[in-house]
């Protein structure tokens, strides 16, 4: 969460609900007008959400062999 949103959530009428059930920290901010915005933490370093491509596997093999 950026600094301005971190400060804004402390103003009257704003609510923040946090959740870690998905494995990643999630914060849902609700504005005084009722609009909700979801902020999710990025994946931890070294964690891949997408499969590793053939080129990445080949590059890793070359780097490991060096």
mmCIF file of the N, C-alpha and C atoms, coordinates in Angstrom:
data_MODEL
# 
_entry.id   MODEL 
# 
loop_
_atom_site.group_PDB 
_atom_site.id 
_atom_site.type_symbol 
_atom_site.label_atom_id 
_atom_site.label_alt_id 
_atom_site.label_comp_id 
_atom_site.label_asym_id 
_atom_site.label_entity_id 
_atom_site.label_seq_id 
_atom_site.pdbx_PDB_ins_code 
_atom_site.Cartn_x 
_atom_site.Cartn_y 
_atom_site.Cartn_z 
_atom_site.occupancy 
_atom_site.B_iso_or_equiv 
_atom_site.pdbx_formal_charge 
_atom_site.auth_seq_id 
_atom_site.auth_comp_id 
_atom_site.auth_asym_id 
_atom_site.auth_atom_id 
_atom_site.pdbx_PDB_model_num 
ATOM 1   N N  . UNK A 1 1  ? 0.848   -1.163  0.000   1.00 0.00 ? 1  UNK A N  1 
ATOM 2   C CA . UNK A 1 1  ? 0.000   0.000   0.000   1.00 0.00 ? 1  UNK A CA 1 
ATOM 3   C C  . UNK A 1 1  ? 0.899   1.232   0.000   1.00 0.00 ? 1  UNK A C  1 
ATOM 4   N N  . UNK A 1 2  ? 0.570   2.193   -0.839  1.00 0.00 ? 2  UNK A N  1 
ATOM 5   C CA . UNK A 1 2  ? 1.397   3.393   -0.922  1.00 0.00 ? 2  UNK A CA 1 
ATOM 6   C C  . UNK A 1 2  ? 1.158   4.288   0.299   1.00 0.00 ? 2  UNK A C  1 
ATOM 7   N N  . UNK A 1 3  ? 2.045   5.233   0.509   1.00 0.00 ? 3  UNK A N  1 
ATOM 8   C CA . UNK A 1 3  ? 1.983   6.099   1.693   1.00 0.00 ? 3  UNK A CA 1 
ATOM 9   C C  . UNK A 1 3  ? 0.683   6.892   1.751   1.00 0.00 ? 3  UNK A C  1 
ATOM 10  N N  . UNK A 1 4  ? 0.214   7.404   0.604   1.00 0.00 ? 4  UNK A N  1 
ATOM 11  C CA . UNK A 1 4  ? -1.011  8.219   0.631   1.00 0.00 ? 4  UNK A CA 1 
ATOM 12  C C  . UNK A 1 4  ? -2.229  7.382   1.012   1.00 0.00 ? 4  UNK A C  1 
ATOM 13  N N  . UNK A 1 5  ? -2.321  6.138   0.523   1.00 0.00 ? 5  UNK A N  1 
ATOM 14  C CA . UNK A 1 5  ? -3.432  5.267   0.912   1.00 0.00 ? 5  UNK A CA 1 
ATOM 15  C C  . UNK A 1 5  ? -3.303  4.859   2.376   1.00 0.00 ? 5  UNK A C  1 
ATOM 16  N N  . UNK A 1 6  ? -2.085  4.677   2.836   1.00 0.00 ? 6  UNK A N  1 
ATOM 17  C CA . UNK A 1 6  ? -1.873  4.323   4.228   1.00 0.00 ? 6  UNK A CA 1 
ATOM 18  C C  . UNK A 1 6  ? -2.373  5.439   5.150   1.00 0.00 ? 6  UNK A C  1 
ATOM 19  N N  . UNK A 1 7  ? -2.138  6.692   4.764   1.00 0.00 ? 7  UNK A N  1 
ATOM 20  C CA . UNK A 1 7  ? -2.640  7.822   5.557   1.00 0.00 ? 7  UNK A CA 1 
ATOM 21  C C  . UNK A 1 7  ? -4.153  7.975   5.407   1.00 0.00 ? 7  UNK A C  1 
ATOM 22  N N  . UNK A 1 8  ? -4.660  7.796   4.184   1.00 0.00 ? 8  UNK A N  1 
ATOM 23  C CA . UNK A 1 8  ? -6.091  7.991   3.921   1.00 0.00 ? 8  UNK A CA 1 
ATOM 24  C C  . UNK A 1 8  ? -6.948  7.034   4.733   1.00 0.00 ? 8  UNK A C  1 
ATOM 25  N N  . UNK A 1 9  ? -6.484  5.817   4.920   1.00 0.00 ? 9  UNK A N  1 
ATOM 26  C CA . UNK A 1 9  ? -7.294  4.823   5.629   1.00 0.00 ? 9  UNK A CA 1 
ATOM 27  C C  . UNK A 1 9  ? -7.514  5.184   7.091   1.00 0.00 ? 9  UNK A C  1 
ATOM 28  N N  . UNK A 1 10 ? -6.762  6.144   7.599   1.00 0.00 ? 10 UNK A N  1 
ATOM 29  C CA . UNK A 1 10 ? -6.916  6.565   8.991   1.00 0.00 ? 10 UNK A CA 1 
ATOM 30  C C  . UNK A 1 10 ? -7.943  7.685   9.145   1.00 0.00 ? 10 UNK A C  1 
ATOM 31  N N  . UNK A 1 11 ? -8.448  8.215   8.031   1.00 0.00 ? 11 UNK A N  1 
ATOM 32  C CA . UNK A 1 11 ? -9.449  9.287   8.075   1.00 0.00 ? 11 UNK A CA 1 
ATOM 33  C C  . UNK A 1 11 ? -10.827 8.722   8.401   1.00 0.00 ? 11 UNK A C  1 
ATOM 34  N N  . UNK A 1 12 ? -11.716 9.542   8.954   1.00 0.00 ? 12 UNK A N  1 
ATOM 35  C CA . UNK A 1 12 ? -13.076 9.081   9.263   1.00 0.00 ? 12 UNK A CA 1 
ATOM 36  C C  . UNK A 1 12 ? -13.791 8.577   8.014   1.00 0.00 ? 12 UNK A C  1 
ATOM 37  N N  . UNK A 1 13 ? -14.542 7.495   8.165   1.00 0.00 ? 13 UNK A N  1 
ATOM 38  C CA . UNK A 1 13 ? -15.327 6.953   7.062   1.00 0.00 ? 13 UNK A CA 1 
ATOM 39  C C  . UNK A 1 13 ? -14.627 5.881   6.258   1.00 0.00 ? 13 UNK A C  1 
ATOM 40  N N  . UNK A 1 14 ? -13.340 5.724   6.413   1.00 0.00 ? 14 UNK A N  1 
ATOM 41  C CA . UNK A 1 14 ? -12.578 4.705   5.697   1.00 0.00 ? 14 UNK A CA 1 
ATOM 42  C C  . UNK A 1 14 ? -12.507 3.455   6.563   1.00 0.00 ? 14 UNK A C  1 
ATOM 43  N N  . UNK A 1 15 ? -12.582 2.284   5.913   1.00 0.00 ? 15 UNK A N  1 
ATOM 44  C CA . UNK A 1 15 ? -12.389 1.027   6.633   1.00 0.00 ? 15 UNK A CA 1 
ATOM 45  C C  . UNK A 1 15 ? -11.381 0.177   5.874   1.00 0.00 ? 15 UNK A C  1 
ATOM 46  N N  . UNK A 1 16 ? -10.676 -0.652  6.630   1.00 0.00 ? 16 UNK A N  1 
ATOM 47  C CA . UNK A 1 16 ? -9.708  -1.569  6.043   1.00 0.00 ? 16 UNK A CA 1 
ATOM 48  C C  . UNK A 1 16 ? -9.935  -2.941  6.652   1.00 0.00 ? 16 UNK A C  1 
ATOM 49  N N  . UNK A 1 17 ? -10.050 -3.940  5.783   1.00 0.00 ? 17 UNK A N  1 
ATOM 50  C CA . UNK A 1 17 ? -10.178 -5.322  6.226   1.00 0.00 ? 17 UNK A CA 1 
ATOM 51  C C  . UNK A 1 17 ? -9.008  -6.087  5.634   1.00 0.00 ? 17 UNK A C  1 
ATOM 52  N N  . UNK A 1 18 ? -8.262  -6.798  6.470   1.00 0.00 ? 18 UNK A N  1 
ATOM 53  C CA . UNK A 1 18 ? -7.119  -7.562  5.977   1.00 0.00 ? 18 UNK A CA 1 
ATOM 54  C C  . UNK A 1 18 ? -7.447  -9.047  5.996   1.00 0.00 ? 18 UNK A C  1 
ATOM 55  N N  . UNK A 1 19 ? -6.774  -9.784  5.110   1.00 0.00 ? 19 UNK A N  1 
ATOM 56  C CA . UNK A 1 19 ? -7.010  -11.218 4.977   1.00 0.00 ? 19 UNK A CA 1 
ATOM 57  C C  . UNK A 1 19 ? -5.722  -11.879 4.522   1.00 0.00 ? 19 UNK A C  1 
ATOM 58  N N  . UNK A 1 20 ? -5.407  -13.014 5.085   1.00 0.00 ? 20 UNK A N  1 
ATOM 59  C CA . UNK A 1 20 ? -4.238  -13.789 4.643   1.00 0.00 ? 20 UNK A CA 1 
ATOM 60  C C  . UNK A 1 20 ? -4.640  -15.213 4.278   1.00 0.00 ? 20 UNK A C  1 
ATOM 61  N N  . UNK A 1 21 ? -5.945  -15.491 4.173   1.00 0.00 ? 21 UNK A N  1 
ATOM 62  C CA . UNK A 1 21 ? -6.418  -16.843 3.869   1.00 0.00 ? 21 UNK A CA 1 
ATOM 63  C C  . UNK A 1 21 ? -5.977  -17.324 2.493   1.00 0.00 ? 21 UNK A C  1 
ATOM 64  N N  . UNK A 1 22 ? -5.705  -16.419 1.574   1.00 0.00 ? 22 UNK A N  1 
ATOM 65  C CA . UNK A 1 22 ? -5.318  -16.795 0.218   1.00 0.00 ? 22 UNK A CA 1 
ATOM 66  C C  . UNK A 1 22 ? -3.829  -17.113 0.123   1.00 0.00 ? 22 UNK A C  1 
ATOM 67  N N  . UNK A 1 23 ? -3.107  -16.977 1.229   1.00 0.00 ? 23 UNK A N  1 
ATOM 68  C CA . UNK A 1 23 ? -1.670  -17.214 1.212   1.00 0.00 ? 23 UNK A CA 1 
ATOM 69  C C  . UNK A 1 23 ? -0.875  -15.936 1.002   1.00 0.00 ? 23 UNK A C  1 
ATOM 70  N N  . UNK A 1 24 ? -1.523  -14.899 0.528   1.00 0.00 ? 24 UNK A N  1 
ATOM 71  C CA . UNK A 1 24 ? -0.880  -13.599 0.360   1.00 0.00 ? 24 UNK A CA 1 
ATOM 72  C C  . UNK A 1 24 ? -1.691  -12.569 1.109   1.00 0.00 ? 24 UNK A C  1 
ATOM 73  N N  . UNK A 1 25 ? -0.998  -11.627 1.702   1.00 0.00 ? 25 UNK A N  1 
ATOM 74  C CA . UNK A 1 25 ? -1.684  -10.577 2.459   1.00 0.00 ? 25 UNK A CA 1 
ATOM 75  C C  . UNK A 1 25 ? -2.544  -9.744  1.511   1.00 0.00 ? 25 UNK A C  1 
ATOM 76  N N  . UNK A 1 26 ? -3.800  -9.560  1.870   1.00 0.00 ? 26 UNK A N  1 
ATOM 77  C CA . UNK A 1 26 ? -4.732  -8.752  1.086   1.00 0.00 ? 26 UNK A CA 1 
ATOM 78  C C  . UNK A 1 26 ? -5.376  -7.717  1.992   1.00 0.00 ? 26 UNK A C  1 
ATOM 79  N N  . UNK A 1 27 ? -5.459  -6.496  1.517   1.00 0.00 ? 27 UNK A N  1 
ATOM 80  C CA . UNK A 1 27 ? -6.152  -5.434  2.249   1.00 0.00 ? 27 UNK A CA 1 
ATOM 81  C C  . UNK A 1 27 ? -7.247  -4.884  1.347   1.00 0.00 ? 27 UNK A C  1 
ATOM 82  N N  . UNK A 1 28 ? -8.478  -4.841  1.869   1.00 0.00 ? 28 UNK A N  1 
ATOM 83  C CA . UNK A 1 28 ? -9.596  -4.253  1.147   1.00 0.00 ? 28 UNK A CA 1 
ATOM 84  C C  . UNK A 1 28 ? -9.937  -2.933  1.817   1.00 0.00 ? 28 UNK A C  1 
ATOM 85  N N  . UNK A 1 29 ? -9.736  -1.845  1.085   1.00 0.00 ? 29 UNK A N  1 
ATOM 86  C CA . UNK A 1 29 ? -10.028 -0.501  1.595   1.00 0.00 ? 29 UNK A CA 1 
ATOM 87  C C  . UNK A 1 29 ? -11.395 -0.075  1.068   1.00 0.00 ? 29 UNK A C  1 
ATOM 88  N N  . UNK A 1 30 ? -12.232 0.434   1.959   1.00 0.00 ? 30 UNK A N  1 
ATOM 89  C CA . UNK A 1 30 ? -13.534 0.944   1.552   1.00 0.00 ? 30 UNK A CA 1 
ATOM 90  C C  . UNK A 1 30 ? -13.573 2.430   1.871   1.00 0.00 ? 30 UNK A C  1 
ATOM 91  N N  . UNK A 1 31 ? -13.913 3.218   0.853   1.00 0.00 ? 31 UNK A N  1 
ATOM 92  C CA . UNK A 1 31 ? -13.932 4.679   0.974   1.00 0.00 ? 31 UNK A CA 1 
ATOM 93  C C  . UNK A 1 31 ? -15.225 5.133   1.663   1.00 0.00 ? 31 UNK A C  1 
ATOM 94  N N  . UNK A 1 32 ? -15.274 6.388   2.076   1.00 0.00 ? 32 UNK A N  1 
ATOM 95  C CA . UNK A 1 32 ? -16.514 6.905   2.671   1.00 0.00 ? 32 UNK A CA 1 
ATOM 96  C C  . UNK A 1 32 ? -17.712 6.841   1.713   1.00 0.00 ? 32 UNK A C  1 
ATOM 97  N N  . UNK A 1 33 ? -17.449 6.785   0.399   1.00 0.00 ? 33 UNK A N  1 
ATOM 98  C CA . UNK A 1 33 ? -18.546 6.700   -0.581  1.00 0.00 ? 33 UNK A CA 1 
ATOM 99  C C  . UNK A 1 33 ? -18.973 5.265   -0.852  1.00 0.00 ? 33 UNK A C  1 
ATOM 100 N N  . UNK A 1 34 ? -18.294 4.290   -0.220  1.00 0.00 ? 34 UNK A N  1 
ATOM 101 C CA . UNK A 1 34 ? -18.666 2.887   -0.380  1.00 0.00 ? 34 UNK A CA 1 
ATOM 102 C C  . UNK A 1 34 ? -17.893 2.138   -1.448  1.00 0.00 ? 34 UNK A C  1 
ATOM 103 N N  . UNK A 1 35 ? -16.995 2.796   -2.145  1.00 0.00 ? 35 UNK A N  1 
ATOM 104 C CA . UNK A 1 35 ? -16.183 2.122   -3.153  1.00 0.00 ? 35 UNK A CA 1 
ATOM 105 C C  . UNK A 1 35 ? -15.090 1.302   -2.463  1.00 0.00 ? 35 UNK A C  1 
ATOM 106 N N  . UNK A 1 36 ? -14.863 0.097   -2.972  1.00 0.00 ? 36 UNK A N  1 
ATOM 107 C CA . UNK A 1 36 ? -13.837 -0.773  -2.393  1.00 0.00 ? 36 UNK A CA 1 
ATOM 108 C C  . UNK A 1 36 ? -12.675 -0.940  -3.356  1.00 0.00 ? 36 UNK A C  1 
ATOM 109 N N  . UNK A 1 37 ? -11.484 -1.008  -2.785  1.00 0.00 ? 37 UNK A N  1 
ATOM 110 C CA . UNK A 1 37 ? -10.259 -1.205  -3.547  1.00 0.00 ? 37 UNK A CA 1 
ATOM 111 C C  . UNK A 1 37 ? -9.459  -2.302  -2.849  1.00 0.00 ? 37 UNK A C  1 
ATOM 112 N N  . UNK A 1 38 ? -8.981  -3.274  -3.636  1.00 0.00 ? 38 UNK A N  1 
ATOM 113 C CA . UNK A 1 38 ? -8.236  -4.398  -3.072  1.00 0.00 ? 38 UNK A CA 1 
ATOM 114 C C  . UNK A 1 38 ? -6.760  -4.232  -3.406  1.00 0.00 ? 38 UNK A C  1 
ATOM 115 N N  . UNK A 1 39 ? -5.924  -4.432  -2.404  1.00 0.00 ? 39 UNK A N  1 
ATOM 116 C CA . UNK A 1 39 ? -4.473  -4.369  -2.563  1.00 0.00 ? 39 UNK A CA 1 
ATOM 117 C C  . UNK A 1 39 ? -3.894  -5.700  -2.107  1.00 0.00 ? 39 UNK A C  1 
ATOM 118 N N  . UNK A 1 40 ? -3.158  -6.378  -3.000  1.00 0.00 ? 40 UNK A N  1 
ATOM 119 C CA . UNK A 1 40 ? -2.562  -7.667  -2.664  1.00 0.00 ? 40 UNK A CA 1 
ATOM 120 C C  . UNK A 1 40 ? -1.041  -7.543  -2.640  1.00 0.00 ? 40 UNK A C  1 
ATOM 121 N N  . UNK A 1 41 ? -0.442  -8.181  -1.667  1.00 0.00 ? 41 UNK A N  1 
ATOM 122 C CA . UNK A 1 41 ? 1.017   -8.207  -1.585  1.00 0.00 ? 41 UNK A CA 1 
ATOM 123 C C  . UNK A 1 41 ? 1.566   -9.029  -2.751  1.00 0.00 ? 41 UNK A C  1 
ATOM 124 N N  . UNK A 1 42 ? 2.727   -8.652  -3.260  1.00 0.00 ? 42 UNK A N  1 
ATOM 125 C CA . UNK A 1 42 ? 3.334   -9.451  -4.336  1.00 0.00 ? 42 UNK A CA 1 
ATOM 126 C C  . UNK A 1 42 ? 3.794   -10.796 -3.803  1.00 0.00 ? 42 UNK A C  1 
ATOM 127 N N  . UNK A 1 43 ? 4.049   -11.708 -4.719  1.00 0.00 ? 43 UNK A N  1 
ATOM 128 C CA . UNK A 1 43 ? 4.556   -13.025 -4.340  1.00 0.00 ? 43 UNK A CA 1 
ATOM 129 C C  . UNK A 1 43 ? 5.925   -12.868 -3.675  1.00 0.00 ? 43 UNK A C  1 
ATOM 130 N N  . UNK A 1 44 ? 6.255   -13.752 -2.752  1.00 0.00 ? 44 UNK A N  1 
ATOM 131 C CA . UNK A 1 44 ? 7.567   -13.676 -2.113  1.00 0.00 ? 44 UNK A CA 1 
ATOM 132 C C  . UNK A 1 44 ? 8.689   -13.869 -3.140  1.00 0.00 ? 44 UNK A C  1 
ATOM 133 N N  . UNK A 1 45 ? 9.876   -13.349 -2.859  1.00 0.00 ? 45 UNK A N  1 
ATOM 134 C CA . UNK A 1 45 ? 10.998  -13.534 -3.782  1.00 0.00 ? 45 UNK A CA 1 
ATOM 135 C C  . UNK A 1 45 ? 11.250  -15.015 -4.043  1.00 0.00 ? 45 UNK A C  1 
ATOM 136 N N  . UNK A 1 46 ? 11.501  -15.325 -5.295  1.00 0.00 ? 46 UNK A N  1 
ATOM 137 C CA . UNK A 1 46 ? 11.777  -16.707 -5.674  1.00 0.00 ? 46 UNK A CA 1 
ATOM 138 C C  . UNK A 1 46 ? 10.540  -17.528 -5.955  1.00 0.00 ? 46 UNK A C  1 
ATOM 139 N N  . UNK A 1 47 ? 9.353   -16.966 -5.721  1.00 0.00 ? 47 UNK A N  1 
ATOM 140 C CA . UNK A 1 47 ? 8.099   -17.671 -5.967  1.00 0.00 ? 47 UNK A CA 1 
ATOM 141 C C  . UNK A 1 47 ? 7.607   -17.303 -7.366  1.00 0.00 ? 47 UNK A C  1 
ATOM 142 N N  . UNK A 1 48 ? 7.190   -18.299 -8.123  1.00 0.00 ? 48 UNK A N  1 
ATOM 143 C CA . UNK A 1 48 ? 6.728   -18.050 -9.486  1.00 0.00 ? 48 UNK A CA 1 
ATOM 144 C C  . UNK A 1 48 ? 5.244   -18.371 -9.588  1.00 0.00 ? 48 UNK A C  1 
ATOM 145 N N  . UNK A 1 49 ? 4.444   -17.381 -9.976  1.00 0.00 ? 49 UNK A N  1 
ATOM 146 C CA . UNK A 1 49 ? 3.025   -17.609 -10.200 1.00 0.00 ? 49 UNK A CA 1 
ATOM 147 C C  . UNK A 1 49 ? 2.771   -18.253 -11.559 1.00 0.00 ? 49 UNK A C  1 
ATOM 148 N N  . UNK A 1 50 ? 3.698   -18.054 -12.480 1.00 0.00 ? 50 UNK A N  1 
ATOM 149 C CA . UNK A 1 50 ? 3.537   -18.587 -13.821 1.00 0.00 ? 50 UNK A CA 1 
ATOM 150 C C  . UNK A 1 50 ? 4.594   -19.652 -14.067 1.00 0.00 ? 50 UNK A C  1 
ATOM 151 N N  . UNK A 1 51 ? 4.297   -20.593 -14.960 1.00 0.00 ? 51 UNK A N  1 
ATOM 152 C CA . UNK A 1 51 ? 5.296   -21.617 -15.266 1.00 0.00 ? 51 UNK A CA 1 
ATOM 153 C C  . UNK A 1 51 ? 6.562   -20.997 -15.861 1.00 0.00 ? 51 UNK A C  1 
ATOM 154 N N  . UNK A 1 52 ? 7.688   -21.624 -15.596 1.00 0.00 ? 52 UNK A N  1 
ATOM 155 C CA . UNK A 1 52 ? 8.961   -21.150 -16.123 1.00 0.00 ? 52 UNK A CA 1 
ATOM 156 C C  . UNK A 1 52 ? 9.048   -21.566 -17.592 1.00 0.00 ? 52 UNK A C  1 
ATOM 157 N N  . UNK A 1 53 ? 9.416   -20.620 -18.467 1.00 0.00 ? 53 UNK A N  1 
ATOM 158 C CA . UNK A 1 53 ? 9.473   -20.891 -19.902 1.00 0.00 ? 53 UNK A CA 1 
ATOM 159 C C  . UNK A 1 53 ? 10.699  -21.730 -20.246 1.00 0.00 ? 53 UNK A C  1 
ATOM 160 N N  . UNK A 1 54 ? 10.697  -22.288 -21.440 1.00 0.00 ? 54 UNK A N  1 
ATOM 161 C CA . UNK A 1 54 ? 11.817  -23.085 -21.929 1.00 0.00 ? 54 UNK A CA 1 
ATOM 162 C C  . UNK A 1 54 ? 13.096  -22.256 -21.948 1.00 0.00 ? 54 UNK A C  1 
ATOM 163 N N  . UNK A 1 55 ? 13.009  -21.008 -22.402 1.00 0.00 ? 55 UNK A N  1 
ATOM 164 C CA . UNK A 1 55 ? 14.187  -20.140 -22.464 1.00 0.00 ? 55 UNK A CA 1 
ATOM 165 C C  . UNK A 1 55 ? 14.738  -19.904 -21.056 1.00 0.00 ? 55 UNK A C  1 
ATOM 166 N N  . UNK A 1 56 ? 13.851  -19.674 -20.085 1.00 0.00 ? 56 UNK A N  1 
ATOM 167 C CA . UNK A 1 56 ? 14.311  -19.471 -18.705 1.00 0.00 ? 56 UNK A CA 1 
ATOM 168 C C  . UNK A 1 56 ? 14.974  -20.726 -18.146 1.00 0.00 ? 56 UNK A C  1 
ATOM 169 N N  . UNK A 1 57 ? 14.434  -21.902 -18.468 1.00 0.00 ? 57 UNK A N  1 
ATOM 170 C CA . UNK A 1 57 ? 15.053  -23.161 -18.001 1.00 0.00 ? 57 UNK A CA 1 
ATOM 171 C C  . UNK A 1 57 ? 16.434  -23.343 -18.623 1.00 0.00 ? 57 UNK A C  1 
ATOM 172 N N  . UNK A 1 58 ? 16.543  -23.044 -19.924 1.00 0.00 ? 58 UNK A N  1 
ATOM 173 C CA . UNK A 1 58 ? 17.835  -23.182 -20.600 1.00 0.00 ? 58 UNK A CA 1 
ATOM 174 C C  . UNK A 1 58 ? 18.853  -22.188 -20.039 1.00 0.00 ? 58 UNK A C  1 
ATOM 175 N N  . UNK A 1 59 ? 18.430  -20.972 -19.802 1.00 0.00 ? 59 UNK A N  1 
ATOM 176 C CA . UNK A 1 59 ? 19.319  -19.963 -19.232 1.00 0.00 ? 59 UNK A CA 1 
ATOM 177 C C  . UNK A 1 59 ? 19.774  -20.381 -17.838 1.00 0.00 ? 59 UNK A C  1 
ATOM 178 N N  . UNK A 1 60 ? 18.850  -20.886 -17.020 1.00 0.00 ? 60 UNK A N  1 
ATOM 179 C CA . UNK A 1 60 ? 19.197  -21.348 -15.676 1.00 0.00 ? 60 UNK A CA 1 
ATOM 180 C C  . UNK A 1 60 ? 20.225  -22.469 -15.754 1.00 0.00 ? 60 UNK A C  1 
ATOM 181 N N  . UNK A 1 61 ? 20.065  -23.396 -16.701 1.00 0.00 ? 61 UNK A N  1 
ATOM 182 C CA . UNK A 1 61 ? 21.007  -24.506 -16.861 1.00 0.00 ? 61 UNK A CA 1 
ATOM 183 C C  . UNK A 1 61 ? 22.396  -23.984 -17.236 1.00 0.00 ? 61 UNK A C  1 
ATOM 184 N N  . UNK A 1 62 ? 22.442  -22.992 -18.137 1.00 0.00 ? 62 UNK A N  1 
ATOM 185 C CA . UNK A 1 62 ? 23.726  -22.416 -18.534 1.00 0.00 ? 62 UNK A CA 1 
ATOM 186 C C  . UNK A 1 62 ? 24.395  -21.697 -17.363 1.00 0.00 ? 62 UNK A C  1 
ATOM 187 N N  . UNK A 1 63 ? 23.605  -20.957 -16.597 1.00 0.00 ? 63 UNK A N  1 
ATOM 188 C CA . UNK A 1 63 ? 24.156  -20.250 -15.443 1.00 0.00 ? 63 UNK A CA 1 
ATOM 189 C C  . UNK A 1 63 ? 24.633  -21.216 -14.366 1.00 0.00 ? 63 UNK A C  1 
ATOM 190 N N  . UNK A 1 64 ? 23.895  -22.284 -14.150 1.00 0.00 ? 64 UNK A N  1 
ATOM 191 C CA . UNK A 1 64 ? 24.292  -23.282 -13.153 1.00 0.00 ? 64 UNK A CA 1 
ATOM 192 C C  . UNK A 1 64 ? 25.567  -24.003 -13.567 1.00 0.00 ? 64 UNK A C  1 
ATOM 193 N N  . UNK A 1 65 ? 25.753  -24.171 -14.871 1.00 0.00 ? 65 UNK A N  1 
ATOM 194 C CA . UNK A 1 65 ? 26.936  -24.876 -15.375 1.00 0.00 ? 65 UNK A CA 1 
ATOM 195 C C  . UNK A 1 65 ? 28.175  -23.988 -15.365 1.00 0.00 ? 65 UNK A C  1 
ATOM 196 N N  . UNK A 1 66 ? 27.985  -22.689 -15.321 1.00 0.00 ? 66 UNK A N  1 
ATOM 197 C CA . UNK A 1 66 ? 29.120  -21.752 -15.385 1.00 0.00 ? 66 UNK A CA 1 
ATOM 198 C C  . UNK A 1 66 ? 29.932  -21.743 -14.107 1.00 0.00 ? 66 UNK A C  1 
# 
